[in-house]
Amino acid sequence: MATITAAAPRSGLPGFLKHPATGKLLLLAVAAAVLVPLADARWASGSWPNALTVDLTEPLGRASDWVIDNRDSHPLFLYFFGYVSNAVVLSVRAVYLVLLAAGWAGVTAAAALVAWRVAGVRLALGTGAAFLACGLLGMWIPTMQTLALMVVAVLASVVLGVFLGLAAGLSDRTYRALRPVLDTMQVFPAYAYLLPVVLVFGMGVPAAVLATVVYAAPPMARLTALGLRGADAGVMEAVESLGTTARQRLLTARIPLARKELLLGLNQTIMMALSMAVIASVIGAAGLGDRVYQALASVDVGAALAAGIPIVLLAVVLDRVTGAAGAVGTDGTGGEGLGGSSGSRWTRRTRRTGRTGRTGWAYAAVVAVAVAVAGRLTGRLDWPEAWLVNIAEPVNRAVDWMTDHLYSGVPYVGGTADWAGHFTTWVLDPMRDGLQWLPWWSVLLIVAALAWLIGTWRTALTAVLAMAAIGVLGVWGPSLDTLSQVLAAVAVTLVLGFATGIAAARSERCERLLRPFLDVFQTMPQFVYLIPVVALFGVGRAPAVAAAVVYALPAVVRITTQGLRQVDPAAMESSRSMGATGWQQLRQVQLPLARPALLLALNQGVVLVLAVVIIGGLVGGGALGYDVVFGLAQGDLATGLVAGAAIVCLGLMLDRVTQPTDRRTKKGA
């Protein structure tokens, strides 16, 4: 009886008051009721108060001047950065000369044979065709320049990433120290890495390689640490019981068990290095990226596409080859564990691809060298000019036709320029004006509420501090402009991505049709997405949003499809037995159970959209992206670094606001 009496008051509460989120919002409302009047009386409402800003122009300007004045005389530059720069130049030049000495036939044969040894005949033929296409488009020399830079940057990134990953994987203290650094580097846009290295190393190959290394090393470090820390405890105990030393356990157990993560890290490092190597063309790195950048600067879509296609082909080939390497064990077991439990499958695959261990690699090396020597003896090192295919002129004619008919001449529905203008007028402008109209403290409250509802109080504190740091840096207005573009792009991405992901999850045929498109879009470097949107929409904020949507869409579709397909079959069967329709199953079973995956799709969509919206500063996106581009072009360290720091804070805030709760500890919730 006493139990019933005690429970009665709680049962009389409305349902919404029992929800944990209600308590968080009530506590936040109480804090706002106390703090907001004080803040409003002290600094007034509206935009971020000038009294709370810190002007970094003068100290950053002094630092920039000191670096420029001492770059040719200070011992730090002469005996450290100078040697690093020379080593990078010599390494890239050596790789480039080797590629030129092998000739187009030797390089193509070597690439195809490596693909054959790793993944079989089909990928070997595709790899050879991809390299031949680079030559046909007249981009052989730029492709070799990009490939030489890539080889050096990837090797350095892997070495640095493995070193950091080993330290983080074997030491909890190092892991805790490195994690926030890697988190920051993950949300730091690629374009913002360029300014500091240009200041220290000047324009050219060294700055491009080092910026690529800094950008591409974190995935290798993260996945190496993940693989080492996730080693099977039973296997480790068995190895330790044999009396092995720590070094022996690392070499014979931890690293073999982490092979899958290591190869995935290599794959991600290669893809990010290619993306960054293309972006680094704006600081003097020759190659395909430089051709794209120069073509975009002159709005020559045909020339940009001729250089963009080899970038995409190179990305797809590298992704496929390194991805296939992850499916093959280094010990000949097929990668299915230390015991070689998949020997029969490995045997079948060996017969199909003709691989016979070291002998097969030796044969492949001999064939590649023979082809290279034959090309050199016959004087066929350079790609024959008679074999060139000029696509720039027909593409530009097609663009002119699109400009005349699609850009503004479509009856009734209007052209792409009209759509871009309407999107800017009806969506982007109202969102930007609305965000900038809100009092600064209300923005902080909204951020705190969203972050606390989805996470913990620590999550909310981090998000609020990141947003407040933007105001302190004095770029509140441009940051809200960038935020409006990100929110608009994310909204479009989620609508298209969730709808497409649901369709793919419910239809295997739809998924098979989408897979090649998603594969291509997911491997394309960020820079390439600007080419078609400039052709269709011109320049402005709408094209930047369109490029961001296309870039982020594949990840959202894939994560959504995977999340819906992994819903417990028992729950689906139970709902089906109760007579639920397909729509009811989706709405009441699949979507609720797939909530973690959908939140992850949202989080990844936000991060990817932000990366391309910033690069959209090259095509008139404005806001923080323009500040970074301006700072890089003018050598203005203060403007570029302040904008870059604001981008990091914005990315950190968006990451925390959209990061699923179960990806963090719930302590302190």
C-alpha positions in Angstrom: 0.0 0.0 0.0 2.8 2.3 0.8 4.4 1.6 -2.5 1.2 2.6 -4.3 1.0 5.8 -2.4 4.6 6.7 -3.1 4.2 6.1 -6.8 1.0 8.1 -7.1 2.5 11.6 -7.4 4.9 10.5 -10.2 2.1 8.8 -12.1 0.2 12.1 -12.0 2.9 14.0 -13.9 2.4 14.7 -17.6 4.3 12.4 -19.9 6.6 15.0 -21.3 7.8 16.0 -17.8 9.1 12.4 -17.2 11.5 12.7 -20.2 15.1 13.3 -19.3 15.4 16.0 -22.0 12.8 18.0 -20.1 15.0 18.3 -17.1 17.9 19.5 -19.2 15.8 22.1 -20.9 14.3 23.3 -17.6 17.8 23.7 -16.1 19.0 25.5 -19.2 16.0 27.8 -19.0 16.7 28.7 -15.4 20.4 29.4 -16.2 19.3 31.6 -19.2 16.8 33.5 -17.1 19.6 34.5 -14.8 22.5 35.0 -17.2 20.7 36.5 -20.3 19.5 39.7 -18.5 23.0 40.2 -17.1 24.6 39.7 -20.5 22.1 42.0 -22.2 22.6 44.8 -19.6 26.3 44.5 -19.9 26.9 44.1 -23.6 23.4 44.6 -25.2 21.9 42.2 -27.7 22.4 41.8 -31.4 25.7 40.8 -33.0 28.7 39.7 -30.9 29.8 42.6 -28.8 33.1 44.3 -29.8 34.1 44.4 -26.1 34.4 40.6 -26.2 36.6 40.3 -29.3 40.3 39.9 -29.5 42.1 41.5 -32.4 44.8 39.1 -33.6 45.8 41.1 -36.6 48.8 42.8 -35.0 50.4 39.8 -33.3 49.9 37.5 -36.3 51.1 40.2 -38.6 54.3 40.5 -36.5 54.8 36.8 -36.6 54.3 36.7 -40.3 56.8 39.6 -40.8 59.3 37.8 -38.6 59.1 34.6 -40.5 59.5 36.4 -43.9 62.4 38.4 -42.6 64.2 35.5 -41.1 63.3 32.7 -43.6 66.7 33.0 -45.4 68.9 33.7 -42.4 67.7 32.2 -39.1 69.3 28.8 -38.1 65.9 27.2 -37.6 65.1 27.8 -41.3 68.6 27.2 -42.6 69.4 24.0 -40.7 66.0 22.4 -40.2 63.2 23.6 -42.5 65.8 24.1 -45.2 67.0 20.5 -45.0 63.4 19.3 -44.9 62.5 21.4 -47.9 65.5 20.1 -49.9 64.7 16.5 -48.9 61.2 16.8 -50.1 62.3 18.4 -53.4 64.9 15.7 -54.1 62.5 12.9 -53.2 59.7 14.2 -55.5 62.2 14.9 -58.3 63.7 11.4 -58.0 60.3 9.7 -58.2 59.3 11.9 -61.1 62.5 11.1 -63.0 61.9 7.4 -62.4 58.4 7.7 -63.8 59.6 9.6 -66.8 62.4 7.1 -67.4 59.9 4.2 -67.3 57.9 6.0 -70.0 54.1 5.8 -70.5 54.2 2.1 -71.5 56.4 1.1 -68.5 54.3 3.0 -65.9 51.0 1.7 -67.4 52.4 -1.9 -67.4 53.7 -1.6 -63.8 50.4 -0.2 -62.5 48.4 -2.9 -64.3 50.6 -5.7 -63.0 50.4 -4.4 -59.4 46.6 -4.4 -59.7 46.7 -7.9 -61.2 48.8 -9.2 -58.4 46.6 -7.6 -55.7 43.1 -7.9 -57.2 43.0 -9.9 -60.4 42.7 -9.5 -64.1 39.5 -7.3 -64.2 41.0 -4.6 -62.0 44.3 -4.9 -63.9 42.5 -4.1 -67.2 40.7 -1.2 -65.6 43.9 0.2 -64.2 45.7 0.0 -67.5 42.7 1.7 -69.2 42.7 4.5 -66.6 46.4 5.3 -67.2 45.9 5.1 -71.0 43.0 7.5 -70.7 45.2 10.0 -68.9 47.5 10.0 -71.9 44.7 10.2 -74.4 43.4 13.4 -72.7 46.9 15.0 -73.0 47.5 14.8 -69.2 50.3 12.3 -69.0 53.0 14.7 -67.7 50.6 16.4 -65.2 49.5 12.9 -64.0 53.1 11.9 -63.4 53.7 15.1 -61.5 50.7 14.4 -59.3 51.7 10.8 -58.9 55.3 11.7 -57.9 54.0 14.1 -55.3 51.5 11.5 -54.1 54.2 8.8 -53.6 56.4 10.9 -51.4 53.5 12.4 -49.4 51.8 9.0 -48.8 55.1 7.4 -47.7 55.7 10.2 -45.3 52.1 10.2 -44.1 52.2 6.4 -43.5 55.4 6.6 -41.5 54.2 9.5 -39.4 50.7 7.9 -39.0 52.1 4.5 -38.0 54.5 6.1 -35.5 51.7 8.1 -33.8 49.3 5.1 -34.0 51.8 2.9 -32.3 52.3 5.4 -29.5 48.5 5.8 -29.1 47.7 2.1 -29.4 50.2 1.1 -26.8 49.7 3.9 -24.3 46.5 5.1 -22.8 48.0 8.4 -21.8 49.3 9.1 -25.3 45.9 8.0 -26.8 44.1 10.5 -24.5 46.6 13.3 -25.5 46.4 12.6 -29.2 42.7 12.2 -29.5 41.7 15.9 -29.3 44.5 16.8 -31.7 43.3 14.3 -34.2 39.7 15.4 -33.7 40.8 19.0 -34.5 42.8 18.0 -37.5 39.7 16.0 -38.8 37.4 19.0 -38.8 40.1 21.4 -40.0 39.4 22.1 -43.7 42.1 21.0 -46.2 42.3 24.5 -47.6 43.2 26.0 -44.3 46.4 23.9 -44.0 48.0 25.7 -46.9 48.6 29.1 -45.4 51.0 28.1 -42.5 53.2 25.9 -44.7 53.3 28.6 -47.4 54.5 31.1 -44.8 57.3 28.8 -43.7 58.3 27.1 -46.9 57.1 29.5 -49.6 55.2 28.5 -52.7 56.1 25.3 -54.3 56.4 21.5 -53.9 57.8 21.4 -50.3 54.8 23.3 -49.0 52.4 21.2 -51.0 53.9 17.9 -49.8 54.0 18.9 -46.2 50.5 20.2 -46.2 49.4 16.9 -47.7 51.3 14.9 -45.0 49.7 16.9 -42.2 46.2 16.4 -43.7 46.6 12.7 -44.7 48.4 11.3 -41.6 45.6 11.4 -39.0 43.5 8.6 -40.6 46.6 6.3 -40.5 47.2 7.2 -36.9 43.6 6.7 -35.9 43.1 3.4 -37.6 46.5 2.1 -36.4 45.7 2.9 -32.8 42.2 1.4 -33.3 43.6 -1.8 -34.6 46.2 -2.2 -31.9 43.8 -1.4 -29.1 41.2 -3.7 -30.5 43.4 -6.8 -30.6 41.7 -10.0 -29.5 42.3 -10.3 -25.7 42.3 -14.1 -25.9 45.0 -14.2 -28.6 47.1 -11.7 -26.6 46.9 -13.8 -23.4 47.9 -16.9 -25.3 50.9 -15.2 -26.9 51.9 -13.7 -23.5 51.7 -17.1 -21.8 54.4 -18.3 -24.2 56.9 -15.9 -22.5 57.2 -13.5 -25.4 58.5 -10.0 -24.9 56.5 -6.8 -25.6 58.3 -6.4 -28.9 57.6 -9.9 -30.0 53.9 -9.6 -29.0 53.7 -6.4 -31.1 55.3 -7.9 -34.2 53.8 -11.4 -34.0 50.3 -10.7 -32.7 49.1 -7.1 -32.4 50.2 -5.9 -35.9 49.0 -9.1 -37.7 45.6 -8.8 -35.9 45.4 -5.1 -36.9 46.2 -5.8 -40.6 42.7 -4.9 -41.7 42.7 -1.6 -39.9 46.2 -0.8 -41.2 45.3 -1.4 -44.8 42.1 0.6 -44.3 44.2 3.4 -42.9 46.5 3.2 -46.0 43.4 3.4 -48.2 42.1 6.5 -46.4 45.5 8.1 -46.3 46.0 7.6 -50.1 42.5 9.1 -50.8 43.0 12.1 -48.6 46.5 12.6 -49.9 45.2 12.7 -53.5 42.5 15.1 -52.5 45.0 17.4 -50.7 47.6 17.1 -53.5 45.0 18.5 -55.9 44.0 21.3 -53.6 47.7 22.1 -53.0 48.0 23.1 -56.6 47.0 26.7 -55.6 50.3 27.0 -53.8 52.5 26.0 -56.7 52.3 22.2 -56.8 52.4 21.3 -60.5 50.2 18.5 -61.8 46.5 17.8 -62.5 45.3 20.1 -59.7 47.1 23.1 -61.2 45.4 22.4 -64.5 42.0 22.3 -62.8 42.8 25.4 -60.8 43.9 27.4 -63.8 40.9 26.3 -65.9 38.5 27.2 -63.1 40.2 30.6 -62.8 39.4 31.3 -66.4 36.0 29.5 -66.3 37.3 27.0 -69.0 35.1 24.1 -68.1 36.5 21.9 -71.0 40.1 22.2 -69.8 39.0 21.7 -66.2 37.2 18.5 -67.1 40.1 17.2 -69.2 42.3 17.5 -66.0 39.5 16.4 -63.7 38.8 13.1 -65.4 42.4 11.7 -64.8 42.0 12.8 -61.1 38.9 10.8 -60.8 40.4 7.8 -62.6 43.5 7.9 -60.4 41.3 8.1 -57.3 39.1 5.2 -58.3 42.1 3.0 -59.3 44.0 3.7 -56.0 40.9 3.1 -54.0 40.1 -0.2 -55.7 43.7 -1.5 -55.5 44.3 -0.6 -51.8 40.8 -1.8 -50.9 41.5 -5.1 -52.6 44.8 -5.4 -50.7 42.8 -5.3 -47.5 41.0 -8.5 -48.5 44.3 -10.5 -49.0 46.3 -11.8 -46.1 50.1 -11.1 -46.2 50.7 -14.6 -45.1 48.8 -16.3 -47.9 45.7 -17.1 -45.9 43.3 -14.7 -47.5 43.1 -12.6 -44.5 40.7 -14.7 -42.6 42.6 -15.1 -39.4 46.0 -16.3 -38.2 45.1 -19.9 -38.6 44.5 -19.8 -42.4 40.9 -20.9 -42.1 40.1 -19.8 -45.6 42.8 -21.7 -47.4 40.3 -23.1 -50.0 39.1 -19.7 -50.9 42.7 -18.4 -51.2 43.5 -21.4 -53.4 40.6 -20.6 -55.8 41.5 -17.0 -55.9 45.2 -17.9 -56.6 44.2 -20.1 -59.5 41.9 -17.4 -60.9 44.5 -14.6 -60.7 47.6 -16.6 -61.5 49.4 -15.5 -58.3 52.0 -17.8 -56.9 53.6 -15.9 -54.1 57.0 -14.3 -54.6 57.5 -15.9 -57.9 54.4 -14.1 -59.3 55.7 -10.8 -58.1 59.1 -11.5 -59.6 57.5 -12.3 -63.0 55.4 -9.1 -62.8 58.5 -7.0 -62.0 60.4 -8.6 -64.9 57.6 -7.9 -67.3 57.3 -4.3 -66.2 61.0 -3.7 -66.6 61.0 -5.3 -70.0 58.2 -3.1 -71.2 59.9 0.0 -69.9 63.2 -1.0 -71.5 61.5 -1.7 -74.8 59.8 1.7 -74.7 63.1 3.4 -74.1 64.9 1.5 -76.8 62.2 2.4 -79.3 62.1 6.0 -78.3 58.5 5.8 -77.1 58.9 7.3 -73.6 56.7 10.3 -74.2 53.0 9.9 -75.0 52.6 10.2 -78.8 50.9 13.5 -79.8 49.0 11.7 -82.6 47.1 9.8 -79.9 45.8 12.8 -78.1 42.0 13.4 -77.9 40.9 17.0 -77.4 37.7 17.0 -75.3 38.1 20.7 -74.2 36.5 22.2 -77.3 33.5 19.9 -77.6 32.9 20.2 -73.8 33.0 24.0 -74.0 30.6 23.9 -77.0 28.3 21.7 -74.8 28.7 24.2 -72.0 27.8 27.0 -74.3 24.7 25.1 -75.4 23.8 24.5 -71.8 24.3 28.2 -71.1 22.0 29.1 -73.9 19.3 26.5 -73.2 19.6 25.1 -69.7 21.3 28.0 -67.9 18.5 30.4 -68.5 16.5 29.3 -71.4 14.2 26.4 -70.2 10.6 27.4 -70.7 8.2 27.5 -67.8 10.5 26.0 -65.2 13.4 28.4 -65.8 17.1 27.4 -66.1 19.8 26.4 -63.7 20.8 30.0 -63.2 17.2 30.8 -62.2 17.2 27.9 -59.8 20.4 29.0 -58.2 19.1 32.6 -57.9 15.8 31.4 -56.4 17.6 29.1 -54.0 19.8 32.0 -52.9 16.9 34.4 -52.6 14.4 32.1 -50.9 16.7 29.9 -48.8 20.3 31.1 -48.3 19.6 34.8 -47.8 16.7 34.3 -45.3 18.8 31.8 -43.4 21.8 34.0 -43.3 19.8 37.1 -42.3 17.9 35.1 -39.7 21.0 33.8 -38.0 22.7 37.2 -38.1 19.5 38.8 -36.7 19.4 36.5 -33.7 21.1 38.0 -30.5 24.4 36.4 -29.9 23.4 34.9 -26.6 20.4 33.2 -28.2 22.7 31.4 -30.7 24.7 30.1 -27.8 21.6 29.0 -26.0 20.4 27.1 -29.1 23.8 25.4 -29.5 23.8 24.5 -25.8 20.3 23.0 -26.0 21.0 20.9 -29.1 24.3 19.6 -27.9 23.0 18.8 -24.4 19.9 17.0 -25.7 21.9 14.7 -28.0 24.9 14.4 -25.6 26.1 15.3 -22.2 26.8 18.6 -20.4 30.5 18.2 -21.5 29.3 18.0 -25.1 27.2 21.2 -24.6 30.1 23.0 -22.9 32.5 22.2 -25.7 30.0 23.3 -28.4 29.2 26.6 -26.6 32.9 27.4 -26.0 33.7 26.6 -29.7 30.9 28.9 -30.8 32.0 31.7 -28.4 35.5 31.4 -29.7 34.3 32.4 -33.1 32.9 35.6 -31.6 36.1 36.3 -29.7 38.0 36.0 -33.0 35.9 38.7 -34.5 34.3 36.7 -37.4 30.8 36.2 -36.0 29.0 37.5 -39.1 31.0 35.6 -41.7 30.8 32.4 -39.6 27.0 32.7 -39.4 27.0 33.2 -43.2 29.0 29.9 -43.6 26.7 28.2 -41.0 23.7 29.2 -43.1 25.2 27.6 -46.2 26.1 24.4 -44.2 22.6 24.1 -42.8 21.0 24.6 -46.2 23.3 22.0 -47.8 22.8 19.6 -45.0 19.0 19.9 -45.2 19.1 19.1 -49.0 21.6 16.3 -48.4 19.6 14.6 -45.7 16.3 14.8 -47.8 18.0 13.3 -50.8 20.3 10.9 -48.9 17.6 9.5 -46.6 15.1 9.0 -49.4 17.8 7.4 -51.6 19.1 5.3 -48.7 15.6 4.0 -47.8 15.0 3.1 -51.5 18.4 1.2 -51.7 17.7 -0.6 -48.4 14.4 -1.8 -49.6 15.5 -2.8 -53.1 18.6 -4.7 -53.9 18.3 -3.8 -57.6 18.2 -0.1 -56.6 21.3 -0.6 -54.5 23.2 -2.3 -57.4 22.3 0.5 -59.7 23.5 3.1 -57.3 26.7 1.4 -56.2 28.9 2.5 -59.2 27.7 6.1 -59.0 28.3 6.2 -55.2 31.8 4.6 -55.6 32.8 7.2 -58.2 31.4 10.2 -56.2 32.9 9.0 -53.0 36.4 8.7 -54.5 36.4 12.1 -56.3 38.6 14.7 -54.7 36.7 17.8 -53.3 38.2 20.1 -55.9 36.7 18.3 -58.8 33.1 18.9 -57.7 33.5 22.6 -58.5 33.7 21.9 -62.2 30.2 20.7 -63.0 28.5 23.2 -60.7 30.3 26.1 -62.2 29.2 24.9 -65.6 25.6 24.6 -64.5 25.1 27.3 -62.0 27.9 29.9 -62.6 29.5 31.4 -59.5 28.0 32.3 -56.1 26.9 30.7 -52.9 24.3 28.3 -54.5 27.0 26.5 -56.6 29.1 26.1 -53.4 26.1 24.5 -51.7 25.4 22.3 -54.7 29.0 21.0 -54.8 28.8 20.3 -51.0 25.5 18.3 -51.5 27.0 16.1 -54.2 30.1 15.5 -52.2 28.3 14.6 -48.9 25.5 12.6 -50.5 27.3 9.2 -51.1 28.3 8.9 -47.4 24.8 9.7 -46.2 23.2 7.2 -48.6 25.7 4.4 -47.7 25.3 4.8 -43.9 21.5 5.1 -44.2 21.3 1.9 -46.3 23.6 0.0 -44.0 21.8 1.1 -40.9 18.4 0.1 -42.2 19.7 -3.3 -43.5 21.2 -4.1 -40.1 17.9 -3.8 -38.2 17.2 -7.0 -36.2 15.4 -9.4 -38.5 13.4 -10.7 -35.5 11.9 -7.3 -35.0 11.0 -7.1 -38.7 9.5 -10.5 -38.7 7.5 -9.8 -35.6 6.0 -6.6 -37.1 5.3 -8.5 -40.3 3.4 -11.2 -38.4 1.2 -8.6 -36.8 0.1 -7.4 -40.2 2.2 -4.2 -40.4 2.5 -2.7 -43.9 5.8 -1.8 -45.5 5.4 1.8 -44.6 4.5 1.0 -41.0 7.5 -1.3 -40.7 9.7 1.5 -42.0 8.2 4.2 -39.7 7.7 2.2 -36.5 10.5 -0.4 -36.6 13.4 0.3 -39.0 13.8 4.1 -38.5 13.7 3.9 -34.7 16.1 1.0 -34.5 18.4 2.6 -37.1 18.5 5.9 -35.2 22.3 5.6 -34.3 23.1 5.0 -38.0 20.9 7.9 -39.0 22.6 10.2 -36.5 26.0 9.1 -37.8 24.8 9.9 -41.3 23.8 13.3 -40.1 27.2 13.9 -38.4 29.2 12.7 -41.4 27.0 14.8 -43.8 27.7 17.9 -41.7 31.5 17.4 -41.6 31.7 16.7 -45.4 29.4 19.6 -46.3 31.5 22.0 -44.3 34.7 20.9 -46.1 33.3 21.7 -49.5 31.4 24.8 -48.5 34.8 26.3 -47.5 36.4 25.4 -50.9 33.4 27.0 -52.4 35.1 30.3 -51.6 36.9 29.7 -54.9 33.6 30.0 -56.9 32.0 32.8 -55.0 30.9 31.1 -51.8 32.1 34.0 -49.7 32.1 34.1 -45.9 34.9 32.2 -44.2 35.9 30.4 -47.4 36.6 33.7 -49.1 38.7 34.9 -46.1 40.9 31.7 -46.3 41.3 32.1 -50.1 42.0 35.8 -49.7 44.6 35.2 -47.0 46.3 32.6 -49.0 46.3 34.6 -52.2 47.6 37.8 -50.5 49.9 36.1 -47.9 47.7 37.7 -45.2 48.4 35.4 -42.2 46.0 37.1 -39.9 43.0 36.9 -42.2 43.7 33.4 -43.3 44.5 31.9 -39.9 41.7 33.6 -38.1 39.2 32.3 -40.7 40.8 28.9 -40.5 40.5 28.9 -36.7 36.9 29.9 -36.9 36.3 27.1 -39.4 37.8 24.6 -36.9 35.5 26.0 -34.1 32.5 25.8 -36.4 33.3 22.3 -37.4 33.9 21.3 -33.8 30.5 22.8 -32.7 28.7 21.1 -35.6 30.4 17.8 -34.8 29.4 17.9 -31.1 25.8 19.0 -31.9 25.3 16.1 -34.3 27.4 13.4 -32.8 25.4 10.4 -31.5 25.4 9.9 -27.8 26.6 6.3 -27.9 29.8 7.3 -29.5 30.9 9.0 -26.3 31.0 8.1 -22.7 27.7 8.8 -21.0 29.4 9.7 -17.7 28.2 13.0 -16.5 25.0 13.0 -18.5 
